[in-house]
Amino acid sequence: MTDIMSREIQLVSRPNGMPTAANFTIATTKLEPLLEGQVLVRNLYMSVDPYMRGRMSDRKSYVPPFALGKPLDGGAVGEVIDSRAKDFKQGDVVISSFGWREYFIAVPKALHLVSREIQPLSAYLGALGMTGMTAWAGLNLVEVKDGDVIFISGAAGAVGSVAGQLAKLRGCRVIGAAGSAEKVKFLQEECGYDLALNYKTSPILEQLNQAVPDGIDVYFDNVGGETLEAALSLLRIHGRIIACGGISGYNEESPQVGPSNLFNMITKRLTMKGLIVSDFLDLQNKFEQEVGRYFRDGKLKNKETVVVGIEQAVSAFIGLFAGKNIGKMVVKLD
Ligand SMILES: NC(=O)c1ccc[n+]([C@@H]2O[C@H](COP(=O)([O-])OP(=O)(O)OC[C@H]3O[C@@H](n4cnc5c(N)ncnc54)[C@H](OP(=O)(O)O)[C@@H]3O)[C@@H](O)[C@H]2O)c1
């Protein structure tokens, strides 16, 4: 095989506040020849995710920070173009964590084989991938069940749009908050949400008080901040919170002040559980069976916003913080 040149996105400086294009560069590297036991993969789609913002800082967290001057990493779906490993052949489709680059060489244990029959293959980054698994694991974490009234923030995003659909399939009444009229329409018309609110038009607490005066049983938190505070007010006695994300604070230079009404945890005997999706990897087969079946039966929509070209990856990532996506934001590599 002739030399392969691969473009990749590297972090060159750590963002202060909102990331900008100047924090990144696009570099070209030459791949080494393939050795025995290795697989050469061309990425077809890569994921950009809000959690990556945390890894761009130098802070200690549950995943190490991205290194400066090295390619970023993240979820990707690719196609095997050459293999010297026995279980992989040309044309196989694999999921990996080698995103933000066009080509890579890996050993089999870093690759997860998936079926080509699922289309588009980018669904493996959305409803059928880590995103869908986050939504599914979150609902399981606080045992969301038939009859629950659940409120979901970041509802029209990747995790939120799947969480709402899965909660509907469980028989819940589902209420969502999102940041535009188009997203509200999407939630009600395509995801089956019973009610969707645009949190940018007036304070979310006022809207919720009016829309659900009897309160909610569960809050699926993707954003934190003011919306978490509103949910603490709305939750009923023994209510549950899935602490999944806090995007409203990801670009703050110092930690956000906590909710002023946290005392509700005590008076209402609430339960709040933190979620890290990678803790649930041993349940991946169960997730794939259950959620994969909904998808194949046409009961679960994998909505996505697709941008094309690795050179668009940085703006797609930054766009997450401006609400540029409906459903999963994915980058299709040419
Ligand atoms: N715990 C885990 O294991 C895990 C795994 C995956 C994701 N997450 C978290 O789950 C959340 C959703 O992730 P995702 O991948 O599904 O992303 P996403 O919702 O597809 O994309 C981000 C969305 O967040 C909203 N947003 C941006 N800035 C905001 C702000 N200041 N206040 C309120 N909303 C804001 C935007 O929608 P609007 O237009 O509606 O504002 C945007 O479209 C994130 O917090 C992420 O970190 C956690």
The ligand as an SDF file (V2000), in Angstrom:
LIG
                    3D

 48 52  0  0  0  0  0  0  0  0999 V2000
  -22.6240   11.6710   31.9630 N   0  0  0  0  0  0  0  0  0  0  0  0
  -22.3200   11.1090   30.8200 C   0  0  0  0  0  0  0  0  0  0  0  0
  -21.7870    9.9930   30.7440 O   0  0  0  0  0  0  0  0  0  0  0  0
  -22.6400   11.8760   29.5800 C   0  0  0  0  0  0  0  0  0  0  0  0
  -22.5380   11.2870   28.3020 C   0  0  0  0  0  0  0  0  0  0  0  0
  -22.9190   12.0480   27.1820 C   0  0  0  0  0  0  0  0  0  0  0  0
  -23.3340   13.3700   27.3650 C   0  0  0  0  0  0  0  0  0  0  0  0
  -23.3750   13.9000   28.6150 N   0  0  0  0  0  0  0  0  0  0  0  0
  -23.8340   15.2730   28.8450 C   0  0  0  0  0  0  0  0  0  0  0  0
  -25.1670   15.3460   28.4040 O   0  0  0  0  0  0  0  0  0  0  0  0
  -25.4260   16.6670   27.9250 C   0  0  0  0  0  0  0  0  0  0  0  0
  -25.9540   16.5810   26.5020 C   0  0  0  0  0  0  0  0  0  0  0  0
  -24.9260   16.0420   25.6760 O   0  0  0  0  0  0  0  0  0  0  0  0
  -25.1960   15.7930   24.1360 P   0  0  0  0  0  0  0  0  0  0  0  0
  -24.0550   15.0470   23.5840 O   0  0  0  0  0  0  0  0  0  0  0  0
  -26.5590   15.2730   23.9920 O   0  0  0  0  0  0  0  0  0  0  0  0
  -25.1370   17.2690   23.5500 O   0  0  0  0  0  0  0  0  0  0  0  0
  -26.2840   18.0180   22.7630 P   0  0  0  0  0  0  0  0  0  0  0  0
  -27.4300   18.1800   23.7100 O   0  0  0  0  0  0  0  0  0  0  0  0
  -26.5240   17.3440   21.4900 O   0  0  0  0  0  0  0  0  0  0  0  0
  -25.6520   19.4180   22.3890 O   0  0  0  0  0  0  0  0  0  0  0  0
  -25.5570   20.4480   23.2440 C   0  0  0  0  0  0  0  0  0  0  0  0
  -26.8730   21.2450   23.3850 C   0  0  0  0  0  0  0  0  0  0  0  0
  -26.8470   21.8910   24.6420 O   0  0  0  0  0  0  0  0  0  0  0  0
  -27.6270   23.0490   24.5860 C   0  0  0  0  0  0  0  0  0  0  0  0
  -26.9090   24.1490   25.2440 N   0  0  0  0  0  0  0  0  0  0  0  0
  -25.7510   24.7220   24.8540 C   0  0  0  0  0  0  0  0  0  0  0  0
  -25.3970   25.6780   25.7330 N   0  0  0  0  0  0  0  0  0  0  0  0
  -26.3800   25.7160   26.6740 C   0  0  0  0  0  0  0  0  0  0  0  0
  -26.6040   26.4990   27.8520 C   0  0  0  0  0  0  0  0  0  0  0  0
  -25.7350   27.4490   28.2240 N   0  0  0  0  0  0  0  0  0  0  0  0
  -27.7260   26.2780   28.5690 N   0  0  0  0  0  0  0  0  0  0  0  0
  -28.6100   25.3180   28.2000 C   0  0  0  0  0  0  0  0  0  0  0  0
  -28.4500   24.5400   27.1140 N   0  0  0  0  0  0  0  0  0  0  0  0
  -27.3480   24.7320   26.3630 C   0  0  0  0  0  0  0  0  0  0  0  0
  -27.8630   23.3840   23.1080 C   0  0  0  0  0  0  0  0  0  0  0  0
  -29.2490   23.1920   22.8270 O   0  0  0  0  0  0  0  0  0  0  0  0
  -30.3270   24.3900   23.0160 P   0  0  0  0  0  0  0  0  0  0  0  0
  -30.4700   25.0270   21.6800 O   0  0  0  0  0  0  0  0  0  0  0  0
  -31.5290   23.6630   23.4740 O   0  0  0  0  0  0  0  0  0  0  0  0
  -29.7600   25.3320   24.0420 O   0  0  0  0  0  0  0  0  0  0  0  0
  -27.0200   22.3560   22.3610 C   0  0  0  0  0  0  0  0  0  0  0  0
  -27.6070   21.9560   21.1690 O   0  0  0  0  0  0  0  0  0  0  0  0
  -24.1110   17.4360   28.0350 C   0  0  0  0  0  0  0  0  0  0  0  0
  -24.1250   18.1480   29.2510 O   0  0  0  0  0  0  0  0  0  0  0  0
  -23.0760   16.3320   28.0770 C   0  0  0  0  0  0  0  0  0  0  0  0
  -21.9030   16.7270   28.7090 O   0  0  0  0  0  0  0  0  0  0  0  0
  -23.0440   13.1810   29.7130 C   0  0  0  0  0  0  0  0  0  0  0  0
  1  2  1  0
  2  3  2  0
  2  4  1  0
  4  5  1  0
  4 48  2  0
  5  6  2  0
  6  7  1  0
  7  8  2  0
  8  9  1  0
  8 48  1  0
  9 10  1  0
  9 46  1  0
 10 11  1  0
 11 12  1  0
 11 44  1  0
 12 13  1  0
 13 14  1  0
 14 15  2  0
 14 16  1  0
 14 17  1  0
 17 18  1  0
 18 19  2  0
 18 20  1  0
 18 21  1  0
 21 22  1  0
 22 23  1  0
 23 24  1  0
 23 42  1  0
 24 25  1  0
 25 26  1  0
 25 36  1  0
 26 27  1  0
 26 35  1  0
 27 28  2  0
 28 29  1  0
 29 30  1  0
 29 35  2  0
 30 31  1  0
 30 32  2  0
 32 33  1  0
 33 34  2  0
 34 35  1  0
 36 37  1  0
 36 42  1  0
 37 38  1  0
 38 39  2  0
 38 40  1  0
 38 41  1  0
 42 43  1  0
 44 45  1  0
 44 46  1  0
 46 47  1  0
M  CHG  2   8   1  16  -1
M  END
$$$$
